[in-house]
Amino acid sequence: MSLPISFRPLARAEYEGSAAWYDAQQPGLGPAFEAAVQAALNIIAGQPDRYPIAVRDIREAPISRFPYCIYYRVRVGRIVIVSVFHQSRDPAEWQSRV
């Protein structure tokens, strides 16, 4: 059974902004990024406890092929995406949302 996934507004903006940035760098790279994120989201939805806890109750799932991680919380009956975060950025930025 897969859990539904919702994004916090900042996480959605990060995700969409990153996809647009990749597409501007090379046509087709944005959709490749989106597909990699979706593959990670599918795993998260089906196996929410698969990835390790990064901070408090927030888990960290790497995105294949891209230097990003998805940070998420498992809630009763759903997954909440806190951040889609580039790993070269200061983690204090996403951690401040906790």
Secondary structure, 3 states (H helix, E strand, C coil): CCCCEEECHHHHHHHHHHHHHHHHHCCCHHHHHHHHHHHHHHHHHHCCCCCCEEECCEEEEECCCCCEEEEEEEECCEEEEEEEEECCCCCHHHHCCC
